[in-house]
Structures are given as C-alpha cells and as structure tokens.
Amino acid sequence: MGEMSSMTVVLLLTFIAHLIPFWPVPYIPAIVAYVAVYPEKFLLISLLSGIAAAVGKSLLFLLIRSGVILMKVKEIKIKKIIYPDLFLFTVALTPLPEELALFPLALTEYPIERFFALMFFGKVIMIGICAVYGKLLSSFLYELPKLQIAIISFLSTLILTLLLEKIPKIVKKQN
C-alpha cells in the first residue's frame, strides 16, 4: 500500500471512529503504524486526523441536535455543566469516549463552532502525542522493511492500549 493510500485509510478510520458512537475503531494504532513507516509525516497526519475526528464528532453532534429539534422536545432536563469548554477539551484530549461530552452538549444550545474547535485542538494534541510515539518506534525499527515496521507498531500500540484499559479493573479488584 502506498503512502497516500495508507494516509487515506488512516483518515477514514479516524473519521468513522468518531462518527459512530460507542463503537471502538482502532484508529490510534493505525496512526502510530503510519507514522512509524512515514516519520516525516507525523505533523501532517496529526493535523489531518484531528480534522477527521472533529468533523466526525461534529456531524454526530448535529445529528443528535437535529433529532431533538425534530422531536420538538420542549424541555430537556440536563444538569448544567459548569465549565463546558474545559470539560469538552479534556474529554477530546484523552482517550475517554467523547460521547460523555457530546450528548449533554448537543442537547443544549452549545455552539457547534466551539464544539468543533475544541474537539479539533484536543484531538490534534492527543493524536500528536501518539504520532510522536510512532516516530520513536520508527527510530528503533528503521532497519526493518516498512511492512514489518507497520505491523510491529500497530500490534505494540494495540497491546499497550489493551493493557492500559485493564489497569482500572485491576485497581478496582485490589480495593
């Protein structure tokens, strides 16, 4: 697979992962694998993936909001989020499901422009950190063929993600 087609796959995965609620698509390992193979593109893939993520979540935001408008809901009882911008940016900056912020904000009068901007900046930073990890992997694996670099970096990121996901369960069992 060539450089442009690989980038297209990564961007599509990122977009789809953020368009479909609560459906985990492994886009982060794909980004890390892409950057491990093409380390000089880490900034570009961070920005483009940030755009893809923000567009996907913004479309979902608009879909939820339009559903509320179509249903002509007169009153939605949602507890007021004290600092909605900080809450949204924090959720976008972490691997937490963005739906934690998306649903309550879409059901209120929260501005779509602000939603898009905060989602974009949070995702660019998070994806940028992951891209730096891919670039570091590239420096260790540079002698291997590109396909092997991609496979090793994808699998190592997937394994790391699964291990990090288990930590809260392990801590909970110990308490």
C-alpha positions as CSV (number, residue, x, y, z in Angstrom):
1,M,0.0,0.0,0.0
2,G,1.4,3.4,-1.0
3,E,1.9,6.4,1.2
4,M,-1.2,8.3,0.0
5,S,-3.5,5.3,0.2
6,S,-2.2,4.4,3.7
7,M,-2.9,8.0,4.8
8,T,-6.4,7.8,3.3
9,V,-7.1,4.6,5.2
10,V,-5.9,6.2,8.5
11,L,-8.1,9.3,7.9
12,L,-11.1,7.2,7.0
13,L,-10.6,5.1,10.2
14,T,-10.3,8.2,12.3
15,F,-13.4,9.7,10.7
16,I,-15.5,6.6,11.1
17,A,-14.3,6.0,14.7
18,H,-15.6,9.5,15.6
19,L,-18.8,9.3,13.6
20,I,-20.2,6.1,15.1
21,P,-21.0,6.5,18.9
22,F,-19.6,3.9,21.4
23,W,-18.0,1.8,18.6
24,P,-14.3,1.4,19.2
25,V,-12.4,1.5,15.9
26,P,-8.6,1.1,16.4
27,Y,-7.6,4.3,14.7
28,I,-4.8,5.2,17.2
29,P,-2.7,2.0,16.3
30,A,-3.2,2.9,12.6
31,I,-1.9,6.4,13.2
32,V,1.1,5.1,15.1
33,A,1.8,2.5,12.4
34,Y,1.6,5.1,9.7
35,V,4.0,7.5,11.5
36,A,6.3,4.6,12.2
37,V,6.6,3.9,8.5
38,Y,6.5,7.6,7.4
39,P,8.0,9.5,10.4
40,E,8.4,12.7,8.4
41,K,4.6,13.0,8.1
42,F,3.8,13.0,11.9
43,L,2.7,16.6,12.0
44,L,0.6,16.3,8.8
45,I,-1.2,13.2,10.0
46,S,-1.8,14.8,13.4
47,L,-3.5,17.8,11.8
48,L,-5.5,15.8,9.2
49,S,-6.6,13.2,11.8
50,G,-7.6,16.0,14.1
51,I,-9.8,17.4,11.4
52,A,-11.2,14.0,10.6
53,A,-12.0,13.4,14.3
54,A,-13.6,16.8,14.7
55,V,-15.7,16.5,11.6
56,G,-16.9,13.0,12.6
57,K,-17.9,14.1,16.1
58,S,-19.4,17.4,14.8
59,L,-21.6,15.5,12.4
60,L,-22.8,13.3,15.2
61,F,-23.4,16.4,17.3
62,L,-25.5,17.9,14.6
63,L,-27.4,14.6,14.1
64,I,-28.3,14.5,17.8
65,R,-29.3,18.1,17.9
66,S,-31.5,17.8,14.8
67,G,-33.2,14.8,16.3
68,V,-34.1,16.8,19.3
69,I,-35.4,19.6,17.1
70,L,-37.4,17.2,15.0
71,M,-38.9,15.6,18.1
72,K,-39.9,19.2,19.2
73,V,-38.7,18.5,22.7
74,K,-39.9,21.4,24.8
75,E,-37.8,20.7,27.9
76,I,-34.7,18.7,28.3
77,K,-33.6,18.1,31.8
78,I,-29.9,18.1,31.9
79,K,-27.7,19.1,34.8
80,K,-25.8,22.2,33.8
81,I,-22.1,21.5,33.1
82,I,-20.2,24.2,35.0
83,Y,-17.3,24.6,32.6
84,P,-18.5,23.1,29.3
85,D,-15.4,24.2,27.3
86,L,-12.9,22.8,29.8
87,F,-15.0,19.6,30.0
88,L,-15.2,19.1,26.2
89,F,-11.5,19.9,25.7
90,T,-10.4,17.5,28.5
91,V,-12.6,14.7,27.0
92,A,-11.2,15.4,23.5
93,L,-7.6,15.4,24.8
94,T,-7.9,12.0,26.4
95,P,-9.0,8.6,25.1
96,L,-12.2,8.9,27.1
97,P,-15.3,8.4,24.9
98,E,-16.3,11.8,23.6
99,E,-19.9,10.9,24.0
100,L,-19.5,11.9,27.7
101,A,-19.5,15.5,26.5
102,L,-21.2,15.1,23.1
103,F,-24.7,14.1,24.2
104,P,-25.2,16.7,27.0
105,L,-23.8,19.5,24.9
106,A,-25.8,18.5,21.8
107,L,-29.0,18.6,23.8
108,T,-28.4,22.2,24.9
109,E,-27.7,25.4,23.0
110,Y,-23.9,24.8,22.9
111,P,-22.5,26.3,19.7
112,I,-21.3,23.9,17.0
113,E,-18.4,26.2,16.1
114,R,-17.0,26.0,19.6
115,F,-17.6,22.2,19.7
116,F,-15.7,21.7,16.5
117,A,-12.8,24.0,17.6
118,L,-12.3,22.4,21.0
119,M,-12.7,18.9,19.6
120,F,-10.1,19.7,16.9
121,F,-7.5,21.1,19.2
122,G,-7.9,18.3,21.8
123,K,-7.7,15.6,19.2
124,V,-4.7,17.2,17.4
125,I,-2.8,17.2,20.7
126,M,-3.8,13.7,21.6
127,I,-3.0,12.3,18.2
128,G,0.2,14.3,18.1
129,I,1.4,12.6,21.2
130,C,0.5,9.2,19.7
131,A,2.3,10.2,16.5
132,V,5.5,11.1,18.4
133,Y,5.3,7.6,19.9
134,G,5.1,6.3,16.3
135,K,8.1,8.4,15.4
136,L,10.1,7.0,18.3
137,L,9.2,3.4,17.2
138,S,10.4,4.3,13.7
139,S,13.8,5.3,15.1
140,F,14.2,1.9,16.8
141,L,12.9,-0.2,13.8
142,Y,14.4,1.8,10.9
143,E,16.4,-1.2,9.6
144,L,13.3,-3.3,9.0
145,P,11.1,-3.3,5.9
146,K,8.1,-0.9,6.0
147,L,5.5,-3.6,6.3
148,Q,7.2,-5.1,9.3
149,I,7.5,-1.7,10.9
150,A,3.8,-1.1,10.4
151,I,2.8,-4.5,11.8
152,I,5.1,-4.2,14.8
153,S,4.0,-0.7,15.7
154,F,0.3,-1.4,15.1
155,L,0.4,-4.5,17.4
156,S,2.6,-2.9,20.1
157,T,0.2,0.0,20.3
158,L,-2.9,-2.3,20.4
159,I,-1.3,-4.3,23.1
160,L,-0.3,-1.2,25.1
161,T,-3.9,0.1,24.7
162,L,-5.4,-3.1,26.0
163,L,-3.0,-3.2,28.9
164,L,-3.8,0.4,29.9
165,E,-7.5,-0.4,29.6
166,K,-7.1,-3.2,32.2
167,I,-5.4,-1.0,34.9
168,P,-8.7,0.4,36.3
169,K,-10.1,-3.1,36.6
170,I,-7.1,-4.4,38.4
171,V,-7.1,-1.4,40.8
172,K,-10.8,-1.9,41.5
173,K,-10.3,-5.5,42.3
174,Q,-7.5,-4.7,44.8
175,N,-9.7,-2.1,46.6
